[in-house]
Amino acid sequence: MSLFKARDWWSASLGEKEEFDQGCLCVADVDNSGTAHDKIIVGSFSGYLRIFSPHPLKPGDGMQAEDLLLEVQLRDPVLQVEVGKFVSGTEILHLAVLHPRKLCVYSVSGTLGNVEHGNQYQMKLMYEHNLQRTACSMTHGPFGGVKGRDLICIQSMDGMLMFFEQESYAFGRYLPGFLLPGPLSYSPKTDSFVTVSSSRQVESYKYQVLAVATDADSRKENEQQKMGAGKKVVADWILNIGEQALDISIVSFNQTSFSIFVLGERNFFCLKESGQIRFMKKLDYSPSCFHPYSSVNDGTINTLVGNHNNMLLVYQDVTLKWAAQLSQTPVAVKVANFQDLKGVIVTLSESGQLQCSYLGTDPSLFQVPKVESRDINYEDLDVEMKELQRIIKEATKTQDILPKMEKDDDLTLVATVLPDLDSVSQAVDGEVESEVIPSVSVKLCVRSRLTLQKAVLLISTPPPLALTQDQFIFDSLEPGVSKTASASVFLKGNYPPADLEGSAVVSYSKPTELNPEGVPRIVQCKFRLPLKLVCFPVQPSKVANHKLTIDTNKPPVNLINLFPEFIDQVEEDQVSVVGFQLLAGQKVTLLASKTSQRYRIQSEQFEDLWLITREFILRFQDYFLKQGIKDFTCSFSGPVPLQEYFELIDQHFELRLNGEKYEALLSERAVQFRAIQRLLLTRFKDKTPTPLQNLDTLLDGTYRQVFAQGEHWNIT
């Protein structure tokens, strides 16, 4: 933000809900008063045309009634206004107004008033041109080097340049490679038109080249053949700037070289008449408009650049000289000379805020007012703090879309695992090599406080445990009515599970005022499966390859208190050893020391130690928690068994390699088998019997190899 603001000299608000753009502002002595005092001409997309002559009584005053010289409502939107010598036979200035489908040229004149109402101004239509194509913008100048008059060039939305020699239409030409219209300006020195195409290139076209080119209105081949002088439109020079352009301005002041200014989206360029870059300036903001004007220093040009941060910046060539804050984002900026002040900056915003300002040096600083000192009342401060905390708490509550959380859930889910295994096993499609695969039933009870539709119950267990049914759908749940679902869990894969904890989730939708279809909600519960589902008691083993010792901080515990379902009632009070046989693994033995606080878990396979170790620690924690002891800890003081862990990784990697090898061999044998089948089929279809040449024997041998490779691949 700038320290300085643009000093407001005169301002006006134009209409209500009207829109303005870059071409809607023009400053010139449109009434030919001869005083060289400019008037402000403004047109709007609503069809209003206004002419102002500011005369504020003091700087900063708003518009007075006599400042508005003329206000006319035209039938069509005003796209652009320009002032020039547009009428033949005279060199006085006239006003050209561009509409989407019409070009009108007016004369503006004033009559001295003899009463207090002041001067009277009127606008007279000199001529108009109805356009066959929708117009976008226009430019004017002495095309072809004519003296004492200005010609008009209109750019249409489809890329056609239409030339008018004052009251008559001259010709029309299409720009090559046109896609979207860009800014257009005329260069009197080189007699050429400069535009920026959709290819992000600055292109220059000579007027003479456009004049002798093929007529854009000629469509028939015989007419084109008659025009022997017709040529293709070719650009005089092209410069790639790599961005879209907002505006083009061509200037040539006293003692300064001819320059073409192009305002891009992030840069503005100054080009020579040959299309070479004289200089460029990278902008750190998004510009909205610009206007080059004469500088007091010889050989330099000043440029006013407005941006979308409501800033007006003044550059001398590429050096930033001044920055001022505006009240609105300008879409057009001009420099005008009025009766009371010269060099006034005229800006127009998109909403119609017309402002005349100058650059001043009075800083806009805000001074904090002094606060009266007072004694602090801590009681009132506490009351105010509590009130603010209450307001903050109310404001941060979840409202509207999500339902408020209540003390009682809308739906409750309870999972119960039956204490005994199923009398008849429900296991199906098991891969475990065991005579009997046990199963256990899990019952889930769903109870709702509201009427719910399409509630879905999902049950999941860690692999390789499987369920007889893992999904249940309740079409409707009535308030206070319980629904029960039951499923059996069994060991399906031929390896021990990593955990025995399962979970159940019910998903449903709860309607709210703003969301009648319902907000998705879920209720979840967990359940623990019995250890007897994956193993059964056996005689303990004294010898094992892999051993794990666990230290505790509490006295030894009788194992019959931890694993009562695996130990028969015996006369001995203390049981210090118990054996487990995994259905999909080896035997695991748990030993408890009678004198120390140590426990040993051992097995022939290293990976089989995990499930029993985890179950042992969980039961230990539950045992001491029931006794009210919360400081129970387990520790492992021995070396970390990384060697066994790495051996398992190597074994797994070797199995993967063998699996890929057997898969490749199986693919080769399958290709060989199909090739032999095709040969045999050809022999059998042949009308002349020929010997099989042992193809049947080869087919039988290949089949045996395919079968054997498939068995090896399944094993790995």
N, C-alpha and C positions, 0 to 999 in steps of 0.2 A: 504494500500500500504506500502511496506517495505521501510525503509530508505536506505537500501543497495541493490545494484544490483549484480547479479552473474557476476563475472569478466570474460569477454570473453577471452579465450585462443586460440581457433581455431574454425572456423565455415565454413560451406559449404552449398550451396543450391543444392538439388538433383533434377535434371530434371525439366520438366515443366508439370504442371497439373497431377502430379503423386500423389497417395494416399498411406499412410502408417498407420500401426496400431501397437498394442502392441508387437506382435511377430516378427516384421520386423527388430528388432535391436538385435545384439549380439556382445559381446566383448570377444576375446580370442586370443591366439597365434596360429592362424589357420594354419600358414605356418611352424609351428614347428621349429622356428628359434633357440630355445634354450636360448634366451636372457630374457625370461619371460616378454617381452614387448608385450602388447596386440595390436591387430588390430581391427578395427571397421568393422563389416559385416552388411550391410543394404540391405534388399530386399524390393521391392515395388509391389503393386498390378498390375502394368503395366508389370511386368515380368523382371525388371532390377535387377541385383545383383552387388553390388559394395563393394569393400574392400579398406579401408583407413588405412594409417599409418601417423598420423599427425606429422609434424615437422615444427612448425612455427618459422620464424626467430626472431620474437618478439611477446609477448603476444598481442592478438587481431588481428593478421593477418588472412586473409582469406586463402582459400585452394590454394595451389600451385599445379602445374601439377604433380610433383613427389609424392605428397601425395596420389594420387589415384593409388593404386597398380593394381587393376583389375576392369574392368567393362564388364559385360556380359549380353546380352539380351536373356532371356529364353523365351520359347514359351508360358508358362503358368504363371498365377499370382503367386507370392510368398506369401504364408500365414505365414510362420514361418521359421526361420533359427536357427540352433543349432550346437554346436561344441562338439564332443566327440569321444570316441574310438569305431567307428562304423564298422570297417573292421576287419575281423577275421585274426589271425596270426600276428598281429602287434598291438602295443599300442600307435602308434602315433595318433595325432588328425586329424579328418576328418570333413568335413562340410556336414550337412544334411539339405536339402532344401525341404520343404513341399509345394506341389501344391494341388489344389482341388482334383485331381484324380491321383496323382503320388507322390511318395517319391523318391528323388534322393540323393545319397551320393557321394560327390566329394572329391578329394584330391587337396590341394592347395600347390603349390611349387614355389620357386623362383630360378632364375638363376642369378649369379653375372654377371654384365655387364662389358665389357672391354672398352666401349666408354662412351661418355658424356650422353647418354640417360639413364643410370642407370640400375638397376636390371630389369629383365624380369620375370613376374609372369604368371602362367598358371593354369587352372583348368581342372582336368581330371575326367571323370565320372567313378566311381568304380562299382556301381550297381544301379539299380532302381527297384521299386515295383509299378506296376499298381494297383490302388485301385478300388475295386468294389463299394465303397460308397464314397460320397462326404466328404472330410476331413474338420475338424474344427481347431484342434490344436494337438500338440504332446508334449510328455515329454520323457525323457530318463534317464537311470541309470543302475546300476548293478542288474537287476531284479533277484530275487531268490538267491542273495548273490554270483553271479559269480565274478570271479577275472579277472582283466585286460581287460575288455571289457564292452561296454555299449549296452543295448538293447533299442529298440524304441517302444513306445506305442502311437498309433494315435487314437484320439477320432473323430468319424464321427458325421455328423449332425443329424443322427437318433439314437444316443445313443449307438453305438457299439464301444468297445475298441478292436483295432486290434494290436496284438503283433508281433513284428518282431525280430527274433534272427539274427541280422546282415543281411546276404544275403538271409535268408529263412524266410518264413511266419510261425509263430508258431500256433496261434489260435486267435479266436475272441469271445468276450463275450458282452452281452447286459447288461447295467445297469438297475436295477429294478426301475420302476416308472419314467422313463425318459420322459421329455417333450422338453426341450431346452438344448443345450450344455452349460456348464459352465467352469470356469477355472479348470485346471487339473495339478497336480504336484506329483512327486514321492518322497517318504521318504525312504532313504537308511537304516536308523536305524531300522525302524519297517517293512521294506520291504512291504510297502503298498502304495496305491494311494489315494490321497486326492482330493476331488472335492466338488463343491457346486451345489446342484440340484435346480430345479425350485421350489421346496418346501421351498427354503430359508434355507436349512439345509446343514451343513458341514458333509460330509460322507467320511468314510475311508474304503477301501476294501483291504484285504490282497492279495498279489500276489498268494499265495498258494491256497486261496479260489477261485480266478478267474481261476487258472490253472486247478483245478479238477472239475470245474462246467461244466454244460451241454454246449456242443459246440453250439455257436450261429448259425453256418451254417448248423447244422443238422435239417432237417425239417420233415423227415419221421419218423413215429412211430417205425418201426422196427429198424432203425438206433439208435434211442434213447434207445431202449431196449438193444441193444448190448453194449452200453456204460454204463456198470454197475456202474462205478465210478462217473458218472455224478451227480452233486449236484446243488442246487439252489444257486444263488449269494446272499450272505447275508453280510450286512455291519458290519464291526468290531465295529464301534461306530458312533453315530450320534449326532450332536449338532445343535440346532435351533438358528440361529443368527437373524432371522426376517427381512432380507433384502438380495437383490441380491449382489453377489460378483463380483468385477472387476478383481481381480488377487489373486493368491496364491503363496507364496514363503516359502520354507522349508529350514532353515539354522541351522548350528551347528558349531560355531566357537570355538576356543580354550578358555578354562576356562569359557564357557557359556553353559547353558543347551540347549538341543534340543528344537527347537521352530518351530511352524507352524504359519506363518503370513497370515492373510486373510484381504484383503482390500475390505470393503463394500462401499455402496453408501454414508453413513453418519458416519461410524465408521471403525476403523481398529482394529483387534483382534490379540492377541498372545495366542496360544493354546499350551498345553502340548502334549506329544506324545500320551496320553490316551484320548485326546479330551476335557480335562478340560480347562477352561479359565484361563490363567496366568494373563493377564491384557487386558484391552480394552481402547480405546481412542475415545471419541466422537468428531467428526469434525464439525466445523462451516462453512464448505464450501463443494463444490462438487469436490471430488478428481478425477484425471485422470489416475495416475499411481503411483507406489511406488517401492522401492528397499531397503531391509534390508542389512546392511553391518556391519563389525566388528567395535567395539568401543574400544577406548584406555583405558576405565575404565573396570576393571574386573567385570564380571557378568552382564553387560548391553549390549544392542544391539542398534545401531543407525539405523534409518529408514529415507530415503528420500521420501517425498510425494509431488507430483506435483498436482496442481489443475487447474481449468478452469479460475482462475483469473490471470494466468501467474505467479504464485508464486511457489517457491520451498522451502519447509519447512523441517527442520532437527529435528527429535525427538530422544531423548535418553530415551528409553522405552516409557513413557507417557509424558515426559517433553519436551516442545518445547525449543530447544537450539538456533535455528537460522532461519531466514526467508530472502529470497532473491528474487528479481524480475527477471523474465526471459523475453525474447523478444517474445516468442511464448508459446502457451499452449502445454506442453509435453504429448505425448501418450506413451512414453517409456523412462525409465531412467536407466542408468547403471553406475558403478564405474570402471574405468580402470587405468592401470599403463602403462605409455609411457616412452620413452627413456629419455625425458627431464623433465618429471614431473610425480609424482605418486599421486594416489587418485584423478584423474580428473573425474568430473561429466559429463557424456555423455547423452545428451537429444536429442530426435527426435520428431518433430512435425508432425501433420497430413498432412501438405502440403510439407514436406520434408526438413525442416530447421534442419540441423544437427549441434549441438553446443557442444563444449568442454569448460567447464568453471570450475572455482574454486571460493571458497568463500573468498571474500576480505572484507576489512573494510573501503574502501574509500566511503564516502557518496556521493550520487548523489543529489546535491543541485543546485537549479537554482537561480542565482543572478540577481536581476532586474537591468538593466543598468540605469545609471544616465540620467536624462532628463534635457536638457538644459532649464534654466529658461528664460521665455520671457514675455513681457508685454501683457496683455489681450486686444484685440481689440474688443470692445463690438459690433461695427457695423458688423464686420465679423461674430461674434458669433450669432447675430440675423439672419443674412442671412443663416448661416449654420443650425440653428435651424428650420427655416421655410422650408428649403429644406428637412431636415430629417422628419419633420411632413408631408410634402407632400408625401414622399416615403412611410411612414407608412400608410397613408390614402389610397394610391393606393394599397398597399399590403393587406390591410384588407378588401377590397371590395369583395363581394360575386361574384365568377366567375364560369364559366364552367357549372357545373351541374344545379345550380339554376339560373333562369333568373334574370337579373338586374331589380330592382324596378324602375319604371318610374313614372313621375309626373301624367300622365293619366293612369288609370287602363285599362287593356285590355277589361274588361267587367264591365258594370254598371248595378245595380239592384235597381229599385225604386218600393216601395210598397205604394199603395194609398188605404185608407179605405174610402168608399163612405159615405157622410155625413148623408144620410137617410137610414133607415132600408129597407130591401127588402119588396116590396109591397105584394109579395106572399112568405111566409116563406119557406125556403129550409130545415128546420129541419126534420130529419128522425130518427126513433128509439130512441126518447127522453124518458127519465125516469122522467122528471119533471111533477108534477101534476098541470098542468096549461092548460087553454083552448087554449091559443096561445103562441107559443114559437117563439120569433122573431129571425131573422137572418140578418146578414149584409155581404155585398160583399166586398172582398179585391181583388184589381187588382194589378198585378205585371208586370212591364215592364222590359224586358231584352234587352240590346243593347251592341253589341260587336264591337271592332275595328279590330278584326282578324277573319279569317275563322276558326270556331271551330266545332268539331264533338262531338255528344253524350253529350251535356250539360244537367245536371239533376238539376231540381229545387225542393227543399223540403221546405214545410211550416209546422210550428209547433205552437201550442197554448197551454197554460197551461190547464191542466184538471180542471174541466170536460167539458171545451169547446172542440168542435169537428169541423172538416172540412168536407165539401162535397167531396173534393179531396185534398190530401196532397202531391202529387208527380206529376211532369210534366217532360217529356223528350223531348228535342229539338234535333232532328237528326242532324241538321246543322244550324249554325248561320253565316249569311253572314255579311261582314263588313258594318256598317252603317245602317243595317236593324233591326228594333225593333220587338221583339216577345212579345206578351201579354198573360198572363194566369190569370184566374179568379176563385175564390173559395168563398164559403159562410161559415161563422162561426156562430155556434149556441151553446146554452147550452144543453148538453146531459145528464150529471149526475144530481142527485137530491141533490146538495150541491153547495154553491157559490164558485167561483174560488178564488185562492189566489192572482192572478194578472190578468191584462187585456192586457199585452204586449205580442205580438207574434213576431216570427222571421221567416225570409226566407233566404235560403242558396242556392247558385248555385255552383255546383262543376263541374270543367272542367279540361282539360289537355292542357298545352301549350308546343308545341314542342321546343326543343333547338338543337344546333349543336351536342352536345354529347349525347343527349337523344331524338332521333326522335319520340319515342312513346309519349313523353310529360311528363312534370312535373305536378303533381297534384296541382291545385290552387282552392281557394274558394273565393266567394264574398258573403258578408252577409249584411242584413239590418233588421231593426226592425220596427214594426208598433204598434200603440196603438188602441185598440178596444174601441168603445163607451160604456159608462156606461149603456145606455138604453138597451144594449143587455142582461143584467142580472137583470134589475130592471125597475120599472115604478113608476111615481109619484102617491102619495096617500096623504090623509089628515094627517097632523102631529099628533103624539100622545104625550100627556103631561105626561103620566105615563109610567115608564119603570123600569125593575129590574136592568139593568146594564147601568152605565153612565160613560162617559169619558170626562174630561175637558182639553182643550188644550189652553195654553197661547201663545200669539204672542207679538212681539215688535213693531207692527204697528197698526195704528188706525183701527177700525172695517170696514169691507168691506161688501158692499151690496151683499147678496147671489145670487141675480139675475145676477150679473156679473160673478159668479163662476159656477152656474148651470142654464144657460138660458133655456136649453131644458127641465128642470123639473118644471119651474115656468112660468105660463101664464102671459102675460103682464097685469099689474094692474095699477090702478091709483096711488097707493102708491109708493113713491120714494124709500122707504127703506123696504126690505124684510128680516126678521130676522129668519124665520123658514121655513124648507122644509122637506117633508117626502118622503122616498124611500121604496118601497115594493120589496124585493128580490123575484125573481121567485122561488128560492130554499131555502127560509129562511123566517125570520120574518121582521116586519116593523122596519125601522131605521129612527130616527128623528135627524135632525141637527138644532141646535139653536145657534143664534149669539146674544151676549150681545150688547145692544145699547149704553151703557155707558162705559164699560170696553173693554179690548182687549182679551176677552175670548170667546171660542166656546165650545159647549157641544154636544156630540154625544151619543145617548141613544138607547137601543133596549131591547127586551125581551130575546134575546139570546146573550150570550157574544161573541161567535165566529163570529156573523154577523157584529160586529162593525168594523172588520179589513178592509174590502174592501172599505167601505165608508170613513173610516179614511184615508186610503192611497190615494184614489182619491181626497179627500179634500185637503191634503197637496200638492199633485202634482199640482193641479189647483191653489192653493195659490202661489206656487213658480213661475208658468208660468205667473200669473197675475202681480206680482211685477217685474218679469224680463222684461216684456214688457214695464213697466214704468221706467226701468233703475235703479231699486233699487236692490242692491245685498246683503245687510246686513240683509235680512229678516230671522228670526229664529222662530222655533216652539219649545215649551217645554211642559213637563208634570210634574207638581209639586205635584200631589196627590200620594197616596200610590200605589205601583205596585200591580195590581189585581192578586196576586198569588193564592188566594183562589179560584177564578173562574177558573183559569188555572188548578189547581190541581183537581177541581171537574170534568172538562172535561176529564182529564187523567183517573180519576177513572171511569167515565162513559164509556169511550172507553174500559178500561180494563174489566169492567163488561160485555159489549157487546161481547168482545172476548170470555170470559168464557161462556156466554150463547150460543154463536155460536158453541163452541166446545161441549157443553152439548147437544144441539139440533142435532148436527151432529152425536153424538154417539147414541142418541135415534133413529134417522132416520136410522142409520145402523142396529140397532137391529130390528126395525120394518120391514126393507127390508129383513133381513134374515128370519124373521118369515113369511113374505108374500111368499117368494120363497119356504119355507118348506111346507106351506099349499098348494101351487100350485102343488108341486110334489105329495103330498098325494091325491089330487083330481084327478090328471092325472092318477095315479095308479088305483084309484077306477073306473074311466071312461073306462080305457082300459081293466079292468077285464071282462072276458066273463060271469061270474056269477054276476048278479047285487047284490050289498050290500048297506045297508043304508049309507048315507053320514055322519051321526052322527054330524050334525050341522057344518060341515066343510065349507059349503057355507056361513053360517052366520058369522063364524070366519074370512073367507076370506074377506067378505065385511067390517067387522069392522076393520080389519088390514089395508085394503086399505084406509079407512077414516083416520086412525091414520097416515099412511105414508103421505097422502096429507096434513094433518094438521101440522105435523112436518116439512114438506118442506116449508110450508108458514111461520112458525115461523123462520126457518133458513134464509129464504130470507129477512125477516124483520130485523133480527139482522145484 
